[in-house]
């Protein structure tokens, strides 16, 4: 019996060793991965979900960036369209102003090209406090030119041309000598003399006005006379471009001196009734090459000039 028991024990020991070896071999044998239940499985599932959410966030961020770029592109398009629209409006104004100024000078029988070159030897010196070396503008003709830049350059030239024409008009007496609307009591040409009653030549226009009202230069020029002159009473004479001379007579006060440069619109005297006069008024004359001419043509030009929209101030402040 003891032998039987000992043999059974050996068999159980051998079986135990066999089971342990089998378990060890099973543990060391590579196996395909399967999601483990419990805590490890939950952690793995959480990592997968996080990766999925991260992908969604990355896609959302990309979409937001794309929308921002689209909005920026649309804003740039609107800005470009606005710039082109503004440039078109400016070009139209510059062209209209240039035509108006050119037509005014032509209607007055003046060549726009001559207004700065004839009878203006007295042109003032350049403005004080300016200078510097002459550096001509160089253009790279091999460089492609942006269409907007090219159009902007053309518009700038138009504006400068209109500004030059406007400056020419400043040298031509194409303005009214007194402000506001005033009745013309006596026109240019033959009339009945107010003192003798006989027909006589009236070499200017008479404007009804109150004593003391300001009298203004109708163009820039140089004062060549400022004193009493017989029947004219107190008178101011200004020499302008192209042999044009303007006279302002019957003044109550003279505000300028001979040799003084005056600008268009500058006050040169005050309305009065000095000299051969029946009451307060301004006698205004224009002469061309020392011959009286009818100022009405120039007053009509003043109305046209007032309607022109572009001024040198606009041209000077216009830039890219």
GULUM-131793 format. One record per residue (C-alpha): residue number from 1; x, z, y. Coordinates in pm, 1 decimal. Each point is the difference from the previous one (the first is absolute). Example, Ala and Ser with C-alpha at 12.3 -4.5 7.8 and 13.67 -1.06 7.14 Angstrom:
2
(1 (1230.0 780.0 -450.0))
(2 (137.0 -66.0 344.0))
***
This chain:
320
(1 (0.0 0.0 0.0))
(2 (281.5 80.1 239.2))
(3 (144.3 -342.3 -68.0))
(4 (-335.1 -158.6 78.2))
(5 (-28.0 184.9 326.9))
(6 (357.7 -95.5 98.8))
(7 (-69.0 -365.9 -79.8))
(8 (-316.8 1.3 210.7))
(9 (188.4 151.0 290.7))
(10 (264.4 -274.0 -23.0))
(11 (-273.1 -263.1 3.0))
(12 (-161.2 155.7 310.0))
(13 (340.5 14.3 173.1))
(14 (69.7 -362.0 -82.7))
(15 (-343.2 -99.0 128.7))
(16 (56.4 194.0 320.1))
(17 (335.5 -173.5 57.0))
(18 (-164.7 -334.4 -69.1))
(19 (-280.4 67.6 253.7))
(20 (251.7 115.7 264.8))
(21 (210.7 -311.0 -47.5))
(22 (-307.0 -221.2 25.6))
(23 (-106.1 176.7 320.9))
(24 (351.9 -37.2 144.8))
(25 (13.9 -369.6 -87.9))
(26 (-344.7 -49.8 154.6))
(27 (104.7 173.4 320.1))
(28 (315.4 -212.9 29.5))
(29 (-168.5 -331.5 -76.8))
(30 (-74.7 -209.0 324.4))
(31 (-372.3 -52.0 59.6))
(32 (-199.2 -197.2 258.7))
(33 (-109.6 211.6 303.2))
(34 (-358.6 116.1 18.3))
(35 (-153.5 202.1 275.7))
(36 (15.3 357.0 -100.1))
(37 (-301.1 217.6 45.1))
(38 (1.1 308.8 210.4))
(39 (211.0 75.3 310.2))
(40 (255.0 -277.3 -57.8))
(41 (-277.5 -258.9 -23.9))
(42 (-162.2 121.2 317.2))
(43 (331.5 -19.1 189.7))
(44 (58.6 -353.1 -123.0))
(45 (-351.7 -105.3 105.0))
(46 (58.8 154.8 345.3))
(47 (321.2 -201.8 40.8))
(48 (-181.3 -321.2 -90.4))
(49 (-280.0 76.3 244.6))
(50 (252.6 74.9 274.6))
(51 (171.6 -333.2 -61.5))
(52 (-334.8 -176.6 19.3))
(53 (-88.5 178.4 325.4))
(54 (342.1 -82.5 142.8))
(55 (-61.4 -366.2 -70.1))
(56 (-331.3 21.6 180.5))
(57 (165.5 167.7 299.5))
(58 (274.3 -261.7 8.1))
(59 (-260.9 -277.9 -3.4))
(60 (-200.2 170.4 277.0))
(61 (310.9 35.3 220.0))
(62 (84.9 -365.2 -53.8))
(63 (-353.2 -102.4 98.1))
(64 (17.1 211.8 317.4))
(65 (330.5 -160.2 98.3))
(66 (-144.8 -345.1 -59.5))
(67 (-303.5 81.2 217.4))
(68 (228.8 131.0 275.0))
(69 (203.4 -321.9 -7.4))
(70 (-317.9 -207.1 19.8))
(71 (-122.6 201.4 298.7))
(72 (339.0 -36.3 168.9))
(73 (-4.9 -375.7 -60.2))
(74 (-349.2 -27.7 150.5))
(75 (108.7 205.8 301.1))
(76 (299.3 -230.0 52.1))
(77 (-228.0 -303.5 -22.7))
(78 (-234.4 148.7 259.3))
(79 (291.8 80.8 229.2))
(80 (138.5 -352.2 -32.8))
(81 (-343.2 -151.0 71.1))
(82 (-35.4 225.6 304.4))
(83 (342.1 -106.5 127.9))
(84 (-83.4 -367.4 -42.5))
(85 (-334.9 50.7 175.6))
(86 (164.2 178.3 292.1))
(87 (263.5 -272.3 20.6))
(88 (-266.8 -271.9 6.7))
(89 (-183.5 176.2 282.5))
(90 (322.7 43.9 195.9))
(91 (93.3 -364.4 -54.4))
(92 (-341.6 -114.0 125.8))
(93 (31.2 218.2 311.1))
(94 (351.4 -123.3 71.5))
(95 (-103.7 -364.2 -36.6))
(96 (-305.6 49.0 221.3))
(97 (204.8 178.5 265.5))
(98 (271.2 -268.1 -2.9))
(99 (-259.3 -276.4 38.1))
(100 (-175.5 187.4 279.7))
(101 (321.1 64.1 194.8))
(102 (120.2 -356.7 -50.9))
(103 (-336.5 -143.2 110.1))
(104 (-5.0 219.6 311.1))
(105 (341.2 -123.0 108.3))
(106 (-94.0 -361.5 -75.9))
(107 (-329.7 27.8 191.1))
(108 (195.7 122.8 300.0))
(109 (215.4 -310.1 -19.5))
(110 (303.5 199.0 -111.8))
(111 (224.1 -83.9 -292.4))
(112 (46.7 316.4 -207.7))
(113 (358.3 -104.5 -67.6))
(114 (75.9 -4.0 374.9))
(115 (-146.2 330.6 111.0))
(116 (321.9 184.7 -70.3))
(117 (242.8 -273.9 103.4))
(118 (-115.9 -116.1 343.8))
(119 (-17.0 179.2 330.4))
(120 (107.9 323.9 -162.6))
(121 (359.2 32.2 107.2))
(122 (-99.7 349.3 106.4))
(123 (-80.3 104.7 -356.0))
(124 (97.0 368.2 -29.1))
(125 (308.0 104.1 -190.5))
(126 (-36.8 128.1 -355.9))
(127 (-133.6 350.5 -37.5))
(128 (255.1 271.2 73.9))
(129 (150.5 196.9 -285.1))
(130 (0.6 -270.8 -268.6))
(131 (281.0 -193.5 -168.4))
(132 (213.0 -31.4 -311.9))
(133 (189.0 -271.6 -187.5))
(134 (-177.5 -320.9 -89.4))
(135 (-61.7 -12.8 -375.1))
(136 (-197.4 -311.3 -99.7))
(137 (-255.6 34.3 -277.4))
(138 (118.3 -153.9 -328.4))
(139 (-244.3 -122.1 -261.3))
(140 (81.5 -26.0 -368.9))
(141 (-163.7 -333.1 -77.3))
(142 (80.4 32.1 -371.2))
(143 (-200.2 320.2 -29.4))
(144 (-362.0 -51.7 -108.2))
(145 (-231.3 93.7 285.8))
(146 (-299.5 222.6 -55.3))
(147 (-315.9 -186.1 112.5))
(148 (-121.6 305.7 187.9))
(149 (333.2 35.4 178.2))
(150 (-6.9 -367.5 93.9))
(151 (-349.3 26.0 143.9))
(152 (89.4 318.8 182.1))
(153 (293.1 -181.3 160.0))
(154 (-227.3 -284.0 115.2))
(155 (-249.3 245.1 146.6))
(156 (279.1 181.9 180.4))
(157 (113.5 -329.9 153.6))
(158 (-356.2 -71.3 111.9))
(159 (-25.6 340.1 163.2))
(160 (329.2 -41.3 181.2))
(161 (-105.0 -347.3 116.9))
(162 (-326.7 134.7 138.3))
(163 (192.4 284.4 165.6))
(164 (232.4 -251.5 167.0))
(165 (-298.5 -200.4 125.4))
(166 (-155.4 321.0 128.7))
(167 (322.0 78.1 183.5))
(168 (-17.2 -350.2 148.9))
(169 (-351.5 77.8 122.1))
(170 (127.4 317.4 162.0))
(171 (204.2 -229.9 226.4))
(172 (-304.7 -208.1 89.8))
(173 (-265.9 136.9 241.5))
(174 (-281.2 -12.9 -256.5))
(175 (-165.4 329.6 95.8))
(176 (-241.0 130.7 259.7))
(177 (162.1 169.2 303.6))
(178 (-254.5 284.3 4.9))
(179 (-157.7 195.6 -283.3))
(180 (-359.6 -37.6 -110.6))
(181 (-252.9 -261.6 106.3))
(182 (2.4 -93.1 366.6))
(183 (-197.7 -255.8 191.9))
(184 (188.6 -300.0 133.0))
(185 (-128.3 -33.3 355.5))
(186 (192.1 -315.4 84.4))
(187 (141.4 -263.6 -231.8))
(188 (297.4 -234.6 8.7))
(189 (-27.0 -318.0 210.0))
(190 (-189.6 -112.8 307.0))
(191 (-232.5 255.8 156.7))
(192 (-151.1 92.5 335.2))
(193 (245.7 221.3 186.8))
(194 (-151.7 350.6 45.8))
(195 (133.4 28.4 354.9))
(196 (-22.5 -352.2 145.1))
(197 (-284.2 -136.6 -211.3))
(198 (177.3 -330.9 -56.0))
(199 (112.7 -142.1 -333.8))
(200 (342.6 116.0 -111.0))
(201 (210.7 26.6 -310.3))
(202 (-11.0 330.8 -185.3))
(203 (314.2 21.9 -210.3))
(204 (-105.4 279.0 -232.5))
(205 (-282.1 221.8 -128.5))
(206 (-158.9 294.8 181.1))
(207 (-101.7 298.6 -216.4))
(208 (-245.9 249.3 142.4))
(209 (142.2 352.2 -55.7))
(210 (6.7 343.7 153.8))
(211 (279.9 110.4 227.2))
(212 (273.5 170.6 -196.7))
(213 (-71.3 -161.3 -336.2))
(214 (324.7 -78.7 -185.2))
(215 (132.7 -356.2 4.3))
(216 (205.3 -102.1 -303.5))
(217 (262.4 -265.8 -66.2))
(218 (-150.0 -278.7 -208.0))
(219 (332.1 -67.3 -174.8))
(220 (348.8 137.2 -15.0))
(221 (241.0 -128.6 260.2))
(222 (198.2 89.3 308.8))
(223 (-144.5 114.3 331.3))
(224 (120.3 -251.8 259.5))
(225 (-207.7 123.5 295.9))
(226 (-164.1 334.6 84.1))
(227 (-98.6 38.2 364.8))
(228 (-252.1 -111.4 263.4))
(229 (-44.8 -378.0 26.5))
(230 (-229.4 -101.9 289.2))
(231 (-351.0 -88.0 -118.9))
(232 (83.4 122.0 -350.5))
(233 (42.7 351.9 130.5))
(234 (204.3 219.7 -231.0))
(235 (103.3 -227.5 -284.4))
(236 (201.5 6.9 -321.5))
(237 (148.7 -319.9 -145.3))
(238 (136.5 -16.6 -357.1))
(239 (200.3 -284.3 -152.9))
(240 (-69.4 -64.6 -369.6))
(241 (116.5 -252.7 -261.1))
(242 (-43.2 -377.7 27.5))
(243 (2.4 -0.6 381.4))
(244 (-320.2 205.5 20.4))
(245 (-51.6 239.0 290.6))
(246 (-285.0 248.9 50.4))
(247 (-113.1 156.4 329.6))
(248 (-207.7 311.5 63.2))
(249 (-124.8 24.5 359.4))
(250 (-198.6 222.3 243.7))
(251 (139.8 311.0 -171.6))
(252 (-40.9 347.0 141.6))
(253 (324.2 114.4 -165.4))
(254 (304.0 -163.2 -158.3))
(255 (147.3 175.3 -304.3))
(256 (304.8 -220.3 -75.1))
(257 (312.1 -127.3 175.4))
(258 (170.5 -341.7 20.4))
(259 (239.6 -57.0 -289.1))
(260 (-189.1 235.2 -231.4))
(261 (-81.9 -116.3 -350.3))
(262 (-361.3 62.9 -96.3))
(263 (-185.0 -26.8 -328.5))
(264 (-341.9 -148.0 -66.8))
(265 (-270.5 247.2 96.9))
(266 (226.5 209.7 220.2))
(267 (-154.7 124.5 324.8))
(268 (145.8 -177.9 301.3))
(269 (-243.3 104.8 275.2))
(270 (-347.2 118.9 96.4))
(271 (-303.0 -192.8 119.9))
(272 (-52.8 -2.2 374.2))
(273 (-111.1 -214.1 293.2))
(274 (319.7 -61.9 196.1))
(275 (69.6 -332.8 170.4))
(276 (-265.8 -266.1 45.8))
(277 (-278.0 165.5 -200.1))
(278 (-369.1 83.6 45.6))
(279 (1.4 297.4 -237.1))
(280 (168.2 161.9 -302.2))
(281 (92.5 -258.2 -259.7))
(282 (300.5 -146.2 -181.4))
(283 (121.9 -350.2 82.4))
(284 (182.5 -131.0 -309.1))
(285 (205.8 -319.6 -2.0))
(286 (201.4 -196.1 -251.9))
(287 (257.9 -265.4 83.4))
(288 (181.3 -240.6 -226.0))
(289 (315.0 -153.9 144.7))
(290 (-116.5 125.4 343.1))
(291 (-340.5 -173.3 -25.6))
(292 (-326.1 201.6 -19.5))
(293 (-183.0 -23.9 -333.1))
(294 (-340.2 130.1 -105.8))
(295 (39.4 347.8 -158.4))
(296 (-328.9 -40.9 -191.6))
(297 (175.4 -182.4 -284.1))
(298 (232.4 294.8 -40.8))
(299 (-286.2 250.3 15.5))
(300 (-173.3 -192.7 -278.9))
(301 (323.6 28.1 -195.9))
(302 (-12.3 375.4 63.4))
(303 (-333.6 17.5 -182.5))
(304 (146.5 -188.8 -296.1))
(305 (304.7 221.9 1.6))
(306 (-217.1 311.6 -13.5))
(307 (-164.4 -131.3 -318.7))
(308 (328.8 -50.0 -181.3))
(309 (33.0 282.5 -247.4))
(310 (374.5 18.9 -70.8))
(311 (238.2 156.1 253.1))
(312 (378.5 36.9 7.9))
(313 (-47.7 369.1 -83.6))
(314 (-155.2 -101.0 -330.8))
(315 (282.0 -241.2 -67.6))
(316 (267.2 255.7 72.2))
(317 (-155.9 258.3 -231.3))
(318 (-68.2 -238.8 -281.1))
(319 (245.1 29.6 -285.7))
(320 (11.1 -3.5 -364.2))
***
